[in-house]
Amino acid sequence: MIEDLGDKFLDRVYTKKEIEYCENSKEMKYQHYAARFAAKEAIFKAISDLINNKFSISWKDIEILNDNKGRPYANISISSINKIEIDISLSHIKEYAIAVAVVKI
């Protein structure tokens, strides 16, 4: 999708911080994008029962960042979601990316 749609796709799905992180990953940037996409999907599926209108959420409402030790975490800006804890795990190799999200309500 990135090669086909370029910035149009990136700006629709990823925040500026996510794009900056992935672009700085040089030869692994596509794997980092894919892992974040998978994490957003996993989180959305894990919290979908808590959301009043799932069509009101954008991809950018879920932001995947890394702490200073490199551990991924999620920032969620969805007003109908009150304090929840989310643990995520990302993994990727050359052709595959996966993510797991555990939500504590």
C-alpha positions in Angstrom: 0.0 0.0 0.0 2.8 2.4 0.8 4.4 1.8 -2.6 1.0 2.2 -4.4 -0.5 5.1 -2.5 2.6 6.7 -0.8 1.9 9.7 1.5 -1.9 9.4 1.0 -1.8 6.0 2.7 0.7 7.0 5.4 -1.2 10.2 6.3 -4.4 8.3 6.6 -3.1 5.5 8.8 -0.1 6.7 10.8 0.6 9.7 13.0 3.6 11.9 12.4 5.5 10.3 15.3 4.9 6.8 13.8 6.0 7.9 10.4 9.2 9.5 11.8 10.0 6.3 13.7 9.5 4.0 10.7 11.3 6.2 8.3 14.3 6.4 10.6 14.4 2.6 10.6 16.0 2.7 7.1 16.1 -0.8 5.5 13.5 -2.2 8.0 11.0 0.7 7.6 8.3 -1.4 5.9 8.4 -4.0 8.6 8.0 -1.4 11.2 5.0 0.1 9.4 3.5 -3.4 9.0 4.0 -4.2 12.7 2.2 -1.0 13.7 -0.6 -1.6 11.3 -1.0 -5.1 12.9 -1.0 -3.6 16.4 -3.7 -1.1 15.5 -5.8 -3.9 14.1 -5.2 -6.1 17.2 -6.1 -3.2 19.6 -9.2 -2.2 17.6 -10.4 -5.8 17.8 -9.7 -6.1 21.5 -11.6 -2.9 22.4 -14.3 -3.0 19.8 -17.0 -4.0 22.4 -16.2 -0.9 24.3 -16.8 1.5 21.4 -20.2 3.0 20.8 -19.7 3.6 17.1 -16.8 1.7 15.5 -17.1 3.8 12.3 -16.2 7.0 14.3 -12.6 5.8 14.9 -9.8 6.6 12.6 -6.5 4.7 12.3 -4.7 7.7 13.9 -6.8 7.3 17.1 -4.5 4.4 18.0 -0.8 5.4 18.0 2.0 2.9 18.5 5.2 4.3 19.9 8.2 3.0 21.7 9.4 3.9 25.2 13.1 4.8 25.9 13.9 1.1 26.2 12.3 0.3 22.9 9.2 -1.3 24.4 6.1 -0.6 22.3 3.1 1.0 23.8 -0.2 2.5 22.6 -1.7 5.9 22.9 -5.4 5.8 22.4 -7.4 9.0 21.7 -10.9 7.6 21.7 -13.3 9.5 23.9 -15.6 6.6 24.7 -12.7 4.6 26.1 -12.0 5.3 29.7 -8.8 4.3 31.5 -7.7 0.9 30.1 -4.3 -0.8 30.1 -3.0 -2.2 26.9 0.1 -4.4 26.5 1.3 -5.0 23.0 3.9 -7.2 21.4 5.2 -6.6 17.9 7.3 -8.9 15.8 8.5 -8.8 12.3 10.8 -10.4 9.8 11.5 -9.6 6.2 8.0 -10.7 4.8 5.8 -10.9 7.9 4.6 -8.8 10.8 2.4 -9.7 13.7 1.1 -8.0 16.8 -0.7 -9.1 19.9 -2.7 -6.8 22.2 -3.9 -7.6 25.7 -6.4 -5.1 27.1 -7.1 -4.8 30.8 -10.4 -3.1 31.6 
